[in-house]
Amino acid sequence: MLFEMGKNRNYGITTQQARAFTARSLECSFGKKSEQHFLILNIYERNGKKMKKGLIAAAIIVCIGITAGTVYLVLNRDKTAPEIKVPADNTLTYVAGQDKKLLLEGITAVDDKDGDVSDTLMVESVKPTSDGTQAEVTYTAMDNSRNVAKKKIMVSYQASGEPAPADSGQAPEGTDENPENSEAGTEAPAPEGEGTGEGDVPADVPADVPADPAAAEQPPQDTAGGAEAAEAAIAQLPPGSPQFRLNQYEVTLPVGSKFDYSTYIQDITDDKDDRSTLFRQIQLQNPVDTNTPGTYEVVYFVVDSDGNQSNTAILKVNIQ
């Protein structure tokens, strides 16, 4: 029992103290240092050395295991960046001053291990070209292993207040910083507030806050005829069709002033799609050139997600 006490370190005594205690106990028992005395001490010393060697060996094994595990994790870490995908059947015209988040609609990011990581998508930059007709949009996405992918596309560019260019039927040229993620001819979708017709709406602007200062300074004009015609057209729409209303149907602007299509939109309603969704589907015809005097009739309409077309609302714009 005394030997076991000296052997067990949980009692809070050192090896030397245990040996001394054992030796004194044996002397008390045998009256002198007998052969049995020395035999027990030698057994104790040998067992102590074996325990130390065993602890050292166990520590070495643990270190080797940790090192091997670390090497395994490093070698098998996901090093492949996600793929950023842009729908090939969409075109994009970016209007200066718009929220960059509008450029994310329709864009997705997929990783081979983490699956859909579209929630990490960001618009890193929008850089107009020197001629002001196009802009380079850079998208980024990241997977759970922090692998970052980038994709660049060229889109049509429009300065704020300028009429949108007519759709030529050709998709903006797309480029990709990561060749493996590149898809020839891919394009970004139209952002919120823009359509895909001959003209685009720059942004979703509340109808009661004119975005065009020149329009706000103009006296109210008699647009009862336009409003009555619009309501008559709305009454003849098939069930489920969206309804398009303007807050005025004729406006006069000075030459060189700013013209914002969205300023004159009162409301768009539908039985299924909300106002924000409908604003992204607005289509315009007959863009206005404010630098050229004349009368322009801008045609507004929208197509909902079910393919139903609204009535056409016509705004008469006099540039004088």
Contacts in CASP RR format, 6 or more apart in sequence:
PFRMAT RR
TARGET T0000
AUTHOR 0000-0000-0000
METHOD contacts of the structure
MODEL  1
MLFEMGKNRNYGITTQQARAFTARSLECSFGKKSEQHFLILNIYERNGKK
MKKGLIAAAIIVCIGITAGTVYLVLNRDKTAPEIKVPADNTLTYVAGQDK
KLLLEGITAVDDKDGDVSDTLMVESVKPTSDGTQAEVTYTAMDNSRNVAK
KKIMVSYQASGEPAPADSGQAPEGTDENPENSEAGTEAPAPEGEGTGEGD
VPADVPADVPADPAAAEQPPQDTAGGAEAAEAAIAQLPPGSPQFRLNQYE
VTLPVGSKFDYSTYIQDITDDKDDRSTLFRQIQLQNPVDTNTPGTYEVVY
FVVDSDGNQSNTAILKVNIQ
2 21 0 8 1.000
2 22 0 8 1.000
2 25 0 8 1.000
3 22 0 8 1.000
3 40 0 8 1.000
3 43 0 8 1.000
3 44 0 8 1.000
5 11 0 8 1.000
5 18 0 8 1.000
5 21 0 8 1.000
6 13 0 8 1.000
6 15 0 8 1.000
6 18 0 8 1.000
6 19 0 8 1.000
6 21 0 8 1.000
6 22 0 8 1.000
6 44 0 8 1.000
7 18 0 8 1.000
7 44 0 8 1.000
7 47 0 8 1.000
7 48 0 8 1.000
9 15 0 8 1.000
13 21 0 8 1.000
15 48 0 8 1.000
18 44 0 8 1.000
19 41 0 8 1.000
19 44 0 8 1.000
19 45 0 8 1.000
22 40 0 8 1.000
22 41 0 8 1.000
22 44 0 8 1.000
23 33 0 8 1.000
23 37 0 8 1.000
23 41 0 8 1.000
26 33 0 8 1.000
26 34 0 8 1.000
26 36 0 8 1.000
26 37 0 8 1.000
26 40 0 8 1.000
27 33 0 8 1.000
27 37 0 8 1.000
30 36 0 8 1.000
30 37 0 8 1.000
77 145 0 8 1.000
78 111 0 8 1.000
78 113 0 8 1.000
78 114 0 8 1.000
78 143 0 8 1.000
78 144 0 8 1.000
78 145 0 8 1.000
78 147 0 8 1.000
79 145 0 8 1.000
79 147 0 8 1.000
80 111 0 8 1.000
80 112 0 8 1.000
80 113 0 8 1.000
80 143 0 8 1.000
80 147 0 8 1.000
81 111 0 8 1.000
81 141 0 8 1.000
81 142 0 8 1.000
81 143 0 8 1.000
81 147 0 8 1.000
81 148 0 8 1.000
81 149 0 8 1.000
81 178 0 8 1.000
81 181 0 8 1.000
82 109 0 8 1.000
82 110 0 8 1.000
82 111 0 8 1.000
82 112 0 8 1.000
82 114 0 8 1.000
82 115 0 8 1.000
82 117 0 8 1.000
82 120 0 8 1.000
82 141 0 8 1.000
82 142 0 8 1.000
82 143 0 8 1.000
82 147 0 8 1.000
82 149 0 8 1.000
83 109 0 8 1.000
83 110 0 8 1.000
83 111 0 8 1.000
83 149 0 8 1.000
83 180 0 8 1.000
83 181 0 8 1.000
84 107 0 8 1.000
84 108 0 8 1.000
84 109 0 8 1.000
84 121 0 8 1.000
84 139 0 8 1.000
84 141 0 8 1.000
84 149 0 8 1.000
84 150 0 8 1.000
84 151 0 8 1.000
84 176 0 8 1.000
84 181 0 8 1.000
85 107 0 8 1.000
85 108 0 8 1.000
85 109 0 8 1.000
85 110 0 8 1.000
85 183 0 8 1.000
85 186 0 8 1.000
86 106 0 8 1.000
86 107 0 8 1.000
86 151 0 8 1.000
86 153 0 8 1.000
86 183 0 8 1.000
86 186 0 8 1.000
86 187 0 8 1.000
86 188 0 8 1.000
86 189 0 8 1.000
87 106 0 8 1.000
87 186 0 8 1.000
87 187 0 8 1.000
87 189 0 8 1.000
88 171 0 8 1.000
88 183 0 8 1.000
88 185 0 8 1.000
88 186 0 8 1.000
88 187 0 8 1.000
90 106 0 8 1.000
90 187 0 8 1.000
90 188 0 8 1.000
90 189 0 8 1.000
90 190 0 8 1.000
91 156 0 8 1.000
91 167 0 8 1.000
91 169 0 8 1.000
91 171 0 8 1.000
91 172 0 8 1.000
91 187 0 8 1.000
91 189 0 8 1.000
91 190 0 8 1.000
91 196 0 8 1.000
92 103 0 8 1.000
92 137 0 8 1.000
92 153 0 8 1.000
92 155 0 8 1.000
92 156 0 8 1.000
92 172 0 8 1.000
92 187 0 8 1.000
92 188 0 8 1.000
92 189 0 8 1.000
92 190 0 8 1.000
92 191 0 8 1.000
92 194 0 8 1.000
93 155 0 8 1.000
93 156 0 8 1.000
93 157 0 8 1.000
93 158 0 8 1.000
93 164 0 8 1.000
93 165 0 8 1.000
93 190 0 8 1.000
93 194 0 8 1.000
93 200 0 8 1.000
94 103 0 8 1.000
94 126 0 8 1.000
94 135 0 8 1.000
94 137 0 8 1.000
94 155 0 8 1.000
94 156 0 8 1.000
94 157 0 8 1.000
94 158 0 8 1.000
94 191 0 8 1.000
95 158 0 8 1.000
95 159 0 8 1.000
95 160 0 8 1.000
95 161 0 8 1.000
95 164 0 8 1.000
95 191 0 8 1.000
95 194 0 8 1.000
95 200 0 8 1.000
95 202 0 8 1.000
95 203 0 8 1.000
96 128 0 8 1.000
96 157 0 8 1.000
96 158 0 8 1.000
96 159 0 8 1.000
96 160 0 8 1.000
97 160 0 8 1.000
98 191 0 8 1.000
98 202 0 8 1.000
98 203 0 8 1.000
99 192 0 8 1.000
100 123 0 8 1.000
100 126 0 8 1.000
101 123 0 8 1.000
102 191 0 8 1.000
102 192 0 8 1.000
102 193 0 8 1.000
102 194 0 8 1.000
103 123 0 8 1.000
103 126 0 8 1.000
103 137 0 8 1.000
103 139 0 8 1.000
103 188 0 8 1.000
103 191 0 8 1.000
104 121 0 8 1.000
104 122 0 8 1.000
104 123 0 8 1.000
104 139 0 8 1.000
105 189 0 8 1.000
105 190 0 8 1.000
105 191 0 8 1.000
105 192 0 8 1.000
105 280 0 8 1.000
106 188 0 8 1.000
106 189 0 8 1.000
107 118 0 8 1.000
107 121 0 8 1.000
107 139 0 8 1.000
107 188 0 8 1.000
107 189 0 8 1.000
108 116 0 8 1.000
108 118 0 8 1.000
108 121 0 8 1.000
109 116 0 8 1.000
109 117 0 8 1.000
109 118 0 8 1.000
109 120 0 8 1.000
109 121 0 8 1.000
109 141 0 8 1.000
109 149 0 8 1.000
110 116 0 8 1.000
110 117 0 8 1.000
110 118 0 8 1.000
111 117 0 8 1.000
111 143 0 8 1.000
111 144 0 8 1.000
111 147 0 8 1.000
113 143 0 8 1.000
113 144 0 8 1.000
113 145 0 8 1.000
114 143 0 8 1.000
114 144 0 8 1.000
114 145 0 8 1.000
117 141 0 8 1.000
117 142 0 8 1.000
117 143 0 8 1.000
117 144 0 8 1.000
118 141 0 8 1.000
120 141 0 8 1.000
120 142 0 8 1.000
120 143 0 8 1.000
121 139 0 8 1.000
121 140 0 8 1.000
121 141 0 8 1.000
122 139 0 8 1.000
122 140 0 8 1.000
122 141 0 8 1.000
123 137 0 8 1.000
123 138 0 8 1.000
123 139 0 8 1.000
124 138 0 8 1.000
124 139 0 8 1.000
124 140 0 8 1.000
124 150 0 8 1.000
125 136 0 8 1.000
125 137 0 8 1.000
125 138 0 8 1.000
126 135 0 8 1.000
126 136 0 8 1.000
126 137 0 8 1.000
126 138 0 8 1.000
127 135 0 8 1.000
127 136 0 8 1.000
127 138 0 8 1.000
128 134 0 8 1.000
128 135 0 8 1.000
128 157 0 8 1.000
129 135 0 8 1.000
129 136 0 8 1.000
129 157 0 8 1.000
132 157 0 8 1.000
132 159 0 8 1.000
133 156 0 8 1.000
133 157 0 8 1.000
133 165 0 8 1.000
134 154 0 8 1.000
134 155 0 8 1.000
134 156 0 8 1.000
134 157 0 8 1.000
134 172 0 8 1.000
135 154 0 8 1.000
135 155 0 8 1.000
135 156 0 8 1.000
135 157 0 8 1.000
136 152 0 8 1.000
136 153 0 8 1.000
136 154 0 8 1.000
137 152 0 8 1.000
137 153 0 8 1.000
137 154 0 8 1.000
137 155 0 8 1.000
137 188 0 8 1.000
138 150 0 8 1.000
138 151 0 8 1.000
138 152 0 8 1.000
138 177 0 8 1.000
139 150 0 8 1.000
139 151 0 8 1.000
139 152 0 8 1.000
139 153 0 8 1.000
140 148 0 8 1.000
140 149 0 8 1.000
140 150 0 8 1.000
141 148 0 8 1.000
141 149 0 8 1.000
142 148 0 8 1.000
142 149 0 8 1.000
149 178 0 8 1.000
149 181 0 8 1.000
150 176 0 8 1.000
150 177 0 8 1.000
150 178 0 8 1.000
151 176 0 8 1.000
151 177 0 8 1.000
151 178 0 8 1.000
151 181 0 8 1.000
151 182 0 8 1.000
152 174 0 8 1.000
152 175 0 8 1.000
152 176 0 8 1.000
152 177 0 8 1.000
153 172 0 8 1.000
153 173 0 8 1.000
153 174 0 8 1.000
153 175 0 8 1.000
153 176 0 8 1.000
153 186 0 8 1.000
153 187 0 8 1.000
153 188 0 8 1.000
154 172 0 8 1.000
154 173 0 8 1.000
154 174 0 8 1.000
154 175 0 8 1.000
155 172 0 8 1.000
155 187 0 8 1.000
155 188 0 8 1.000
156 165 0 8 1.000
156 172 0 8 1.000
158 164 0 8 1.000
158 165 0 8 1.000
158 200 0 8 1.000
158 202 0 8 1.000
160 202 0 8 1.000
160 258 0 8 1.000
161 202 0 8 1.000
161 258 0 8 1.000
161 259 0 8 1.000
161 260 0 8 1.000
163 199 0 8 1.000
163 259 0 8 1.000
163 287 0 8 1.000
163 288 0 8 1.000
163 289 0 8 1.000
164 194 0 8 1.000
164 198 0 8 1.000
164 199 0 8 1.000
164 200 0 8 1.000
164 284 0 8 1.000
164 287 0 8 1.000
165 199 0 8 1.000
166 198 0 8 1.000
166 199 0 8 1.000
166 287 0 8 1.000
167 196 0 8 1.000
167 197 0 8 1.000
167 198 0 8 1.000
167 199 0 8 1.000
171 185 0 8 1.000
171 186 0 8 1.000
171 187 0 8 1.000
172 187 0 8 1.000
172 188 0 8 1.000
173 185 0 8 1.000
174 182 0 8 1.000
174 184 0 8 1.000
174 185 0 8 1.000
174 186 0 8 1.000
174 187 0 8 1.000
175 182 0 8 1.000
176 182 0 8 1.000
176 183 0 8 1.000
190 196 0 8 1.000
190 200 0 8 1.000
190 280 0 8 1.000
191 280 0 8 1.000
192 203 0 8 1.000
192 204 0 8 1.000
192 276 0 8 1.000
192 279 0 8 1.000
192 280 0 8 1.000
193 200 0 8 1.000
193 201 0 8 1.000
193 202 0 8 1.000
193 203 0 8 1.000
193 204 0 8 1.000
193 262 0 8 1.000
193 279 0 8 1.000
193 280 0 8 1.000
193 282 0 8 1.000
194 200 0 8 1.000
194 201 0 8 1.000
194 202 0 8 1.000
194 280 0 8 1.000
194 282 0 8 1.000
195 201 0 8 1.000
195 280 0 8 1.000
195 281 0 8 1.000
195 282 0 8 1.000
195 283 0 8 1.000
195 284 0 8 1.000
196 283 0 8 1.000
197 283 0 8 1.000
197 284 0 8 1.000
197 285 0 8 1.000
198 283 0 8 1.000
198 284 0 8 1.000
198 285 0 8 1.000
198 286 0 8 1.000
198 287 0 8 1.000
199 261 0 8 1.000
199 283 0 8 1.000
199 284 0 8 1.000
199 285 0 8 1.000
199 287 0 8 1.000
200 261 0 8 1.000
200 282 0 8 1.000
200 284 0 8 1.000
201 261 0 8 1.000
201 262 0 8 1.000
201 265 0 8 1.000
201 279 0 8 1.000
201 282 0 8 1.000
201 284 0 8 1.000
202 211 0 8 1.000
202 260 0 8 1.000
202 261 0 8 1.000
202 262 0 8 1.000
203 211 0 8 1.000
203 262 0 8 1.000
204 262 0 8 1.000
204 275 0 8 1.000
204 276 0 8 1.000
204 279 0 8 1.000
205 211 0 8 1.000
205 260 0 8 1.000
205 262 0 8 1.000
205 263 0 8 1.000
205 265 0 8 1.000
207 247 0 8 1.000
207 265 0 8 1.000
207 266 0 8 1.000
207 267 0 8 1.000
208 247 0 8 1.000
210 216 0 8 1.000
210 263 0 8 1.000
211 260 0 8 1.000
211 262 0 8 1.000
211 263 0 8 1.000
212 253 0 8 1.000
212 257 0 8 1.000
212 258 0 8 1.000
212 259 0 8 1.000
212 260 0 8 1.000
212 263 0 8 1.000
213 258 0 8 1.000
214 253 0 8 1.000
214 254 0 8 1.000
214 257 0 8 1.000
214 258 0 8 1.000
214 259 0 8 1.000
215 251 0 8 1.000
215 253 0 8 1.000
215 259 0 8 1.000
215 260 0 8 1.000
215 263 0 8 1.000
215 264 0 8 1.000
218 251 0 8 1.000
218 252 0 8 1.000
218 253 0 8 1.000
220 248 0 8 1.000
221 248 0 8 1.000
221 250 0 8 1.000
221 251 0 8 1.000
221 252 0 8 1.000
222 250 0 8 1.000
223 248 0 8 1.000
223 249 0 8 1.000
223 250 0 8 1.000
225 249 0 8 1.000
226 249 0 8 1.000
226 250 0 8 1.000
226 314 0 8 1.000
227 246 0 8 1.000
227 249 0 8 1.000
229 249 0 8 1.000
229 314 0 8 1.000
230 244 0 8 1.000
230 245 0 8 1.000
230 246 0 8 1.000
230 249 0 8 1.000
230 311 0 8 1.000
230 313 0 8 1.000
233 311 0 8 1.000
233 312 0 8 1.000
234 243 0 8 1.000
234 244 0 8 1.000
234 245 0 8 1.000
234 311 0 8 1.000
236 311 0 8 1.000
237 243 0 8 1.000
237 310 0 8 1.000
237 311 0 8 1.000
238 308 0 8 1.000
239 271 0 8 1.000
240 270 0 8 1.000
240 271 0 8 1.000
240 272 0 8 1.000
240 304 0 8 1.000
240 306 0 8 1.000
240 308 0 8 1.000
241 270 0 8 1.000
241 304 0 8 1.000
241 308 0 8 1.000
241 309 0 8 1.000
241 310 0 8 1.000
241 311 0 8 1.000
242 268 0 8 1.000
242 269 0 8 1.000
242 270 0 8 1.000
242 273 0 8 1.000
242 278 0 8 1.000
242 302 0 8 1.000
242 303 0 8 1.000
242 304 0 8 1.000
242 308 0 8 1.000
242 309 0 8 1.000
242 310 0 8 1.000
243 268 0 8 1.000
243 269 0 8 1.000
243 270 0 8 1.000
243 310 0 8 1.000
243 311 0 8 1.000
244 265 0 8 1.000
244 268 0 8 1.000
244 300 0 8 1.000
244 301 0 8 1.000
244 302 0 8 1.000
244 310 0 8 1.000
244 311 0 8 1.000
244 312 0 8 1.000
244 313 0 8 1.000
245 265 0 8 1.000
245 266 0 8 1.000
245 267 0 8 1.000
245 268 0 8 1.000
245 313 0 8 1.000
246 264 0 8 1.000
246 265 0 8 1.000
246 266 0 8 1.000
246 300 0 8 1.000
246 313 0 8 1.000
246 315 0 8 1.000
247 264 0 8 1.000
247 265 0 8 1.000
247 266 0 8 1.000
248 264 0 8 1.000
248 315 0 8 1.000
249 313 0 8 1.000
249 314 0 8 1.000
249 315 0 8 1.000
249 316 0 8 1.000
250 315 0 8 1.000
250 316 0 8 1.000
250 317 0 8 1.000
250 318 0 8 1.000
251 264 0 8 1.000
251 315 0 8 1.000
251 316 0 8 1.000
251 317 0 8 1.000
251 318 0 8 1.000
252 317 0 8 1.000
252 318 0 8 1.000
252 319 0 8 1.000
252 320 0 8 1.000
253 259 0 8 1.000
253 290 0 8 1.000
253 317 0 8 1.000
253 318 0 8 1.000
253 319 0 8 1.000
253 320 0 8 1.000
254 319 0 8 1.000
254 320 0 8 1.000
255 290 0 8 1.000
255 291 0 8 1.000
255 292 0 8 1.000
255 293 0 8 1.000
255 319 0 8 1.000
255 320 0 8 1.000
256 290 0 8 1.000
256 291 0 8 1.000
256 319 0 8 1.000
257 290 0 8 1.000
258 290 0 8 1.000
259 288 0 8 1.000
259 290 0 8 1.000
259 317 0 8 1.000
261 284 0 8 1.000
261 298 0 8 1.000
261 300 0 8 1.000
262 279 0 8 1.000
264 315 0 8 1.000
265 282 0 8 1.000
265 300 0 8 1.000
267 275 0 8 1.000
268 275 0 8 1.000
268 278 0 8 1.000
268 279 0 8 1.000
268 282 0 8 1.000
268 302 0 8 1.000
268 310 0 8 1.000
269 275 0 8 1.000
269 278 0 8 1.000
270 278 0 8 1.000
270 304 0 8 1.000
270 308 0 8 1.000
272 304 0 8 1.000
272 305 0 8 1.000
272 306 0 8 1.000
273 281 0 8 1.000
273 304 0 8 1.000
273 305 0 8 1.000
277 304 0 8 1.000
277 305 0 8 1.000
278 302 0 8 1.000
278 304 0 8 1.000
281 302 0 8 1.000
281 303 0 8 1.000
281 304 0 8 1.000
282 300 0 8 1.000
282 301 0 8 1.000
282 302 0 8 1.000
283 300 0 8 1.000
283 301 0 8 1.000
283 302 0 8 1.000
283 303 0 8 1.000
284 298 0 8 1.000
284 299 0 8 1.000
284 300 0 8 1.000
285 298 0 8 1.000
285 299 0 8 1.000
286 296 0 8 1.000
286 297 0 8 1.000
286 298 0 8 1.000
286 299 0 8 1.000
287 296 0 8 1.000
287 298 0 8 1.000
288 296 0 8 1.000
288 298 0 8 1.000
288 317 0 8 1.000
288 319 0 8 1.000
289 296 0 8 1.000
289 319 0 8 1.000
290 319 0 8 1.000
292 319 0 8 1.000
293 319 0 8 1.000
293 320 0 8 1.000
294 318 0 8 1.000
294 319 0 8 1.000
294 320 0 8 1.000
295 316 0 8 1.000
295 317 0 8 1.000
295 318 0 8 1.000
295 319 0 8 1.000
296 316 0 8 1.000
296 317 0 8 1.000
296 319 0 8 1.000
297 314 0 8 1.000
297 315 0 8 1.000
297 316 0 8 1.000
297 317 0 8 1.000
298 314 0 8 1.000
298 315 0 8 1.000
298 317 0 8 1.000
299 312 0 8 1.000
299 313 0 8 1.000
299 314 0 8 1.000
300 312 0 8 1.000
300 313 0 8 1.000
300 314 0 8 1.000
300 315 0 8 1.000
301 309 0 8 1.000
301 310 0 8 1.000
301 311 0 8 1.000
301 312 0 8 1.000
301 313 0 8 1.000
302 309 0 8 1.000
302 310 0 8 1.000
303 309 0 8 1.000
303 310 0 8 1.000
304 310 0 8 1.000
END
